Amino acid sequence: MAYVIIDDPIGGINSTVRCDNNNEARCNYSTVLGGYSNTADKNYGTIVGGYCNTTTGCMGVITGGKCNTSTGNYSFIGGGYCNTNNGTFGSITGGYKNTNIVNSSSAFIGGGELNTTNGDLSVVVGGCKNTTSDNCTFIGGGYLNVASQNYASVVAGCRNTSSGKYSTISGGEKNTSSGGYNVTIGGGFFNIALNDCSTIGGGTQNSAYGDFSVIAGGRYNTAAELNSTIGGGNSNIANCTITVVGGGEFNTADSCGSAILGGCCNTSDANYSVVLSLVVVIVIAPFRIHQ
């Protein structure tokens, strides 16, 4: 029958251990309250229960789970399996094979599997194989997302990379925000926003290269210069400062301050010019034969 030893003579001073379960409280004021084959191997370390858990950081705490390791001072693991918390003041609530890297302070992983935090105050809430690699970065969930610059965020989605300072990707797949401040991508697939304050709402394979450029949606659109805007459509280009393409396809706004509202294969080649697109709708009214 298991029993408790307080001030364990073969452990640390004032250590507490539940014996006959292969538990060890090796250091001063360390505690193992339950479970099996748990080891508290640093001063003031605590393991509440579980199996084969180890704390080697000062005041590290593991409440349960299996094969978890807490090496950072003041670190915490709630449970789960094979989680590793190496960061000071770091927390891992649960999940599988999640890791707080050793140089991360106050980083947090909520759960999921194979997630990694590698920056001070960085957060991964859940998901799979997500990575934060700079300070104050955030990933909400999803799969194989990366937030790799200060204050960068990926809320969800798959294989998204947010590598600009203060940049955000809300979701979608294989989107990239990088190279500038305050870059935003709402969602979609394979969109790229590269410069300061550029924005892509969604769509497919759109590219916002200019500072303060905007693409609301569509596909294969390119906003290439400062303050260029594309509303949507297919294969449109805003290729000069303060240009606008409202929609349509294969349109090119190629002069400063010019606009193309829509249509197909239009080009604005004079400054401050406007190309209108008119849609003619013919309505044939029904007729009656009067007798």
Protein Blocks (a to p, Z undefined) as FASTA:
>chain_A
ZZddehifklcehiacdehkopacfbghiacfbdjhiacfbehiacfbdjhiacfbehia
cfbdjhiacfbghiacfbdjhiacfbghiacfbdjhiacdfklghiacfbdjhiacdbeh
iacfbdjhiacfbehiacfbdjhiacfbehiacfbdjhiacfbehiacfbdjhiacehia
hiacfbdjhiacfbghiacfbdjhiacfbghiacfbdjhiacfbghiacfbdjhiacfbe
hiacfbdjhiacfbghiacfbdjhiacfbehiacdddddddddddddddZZ
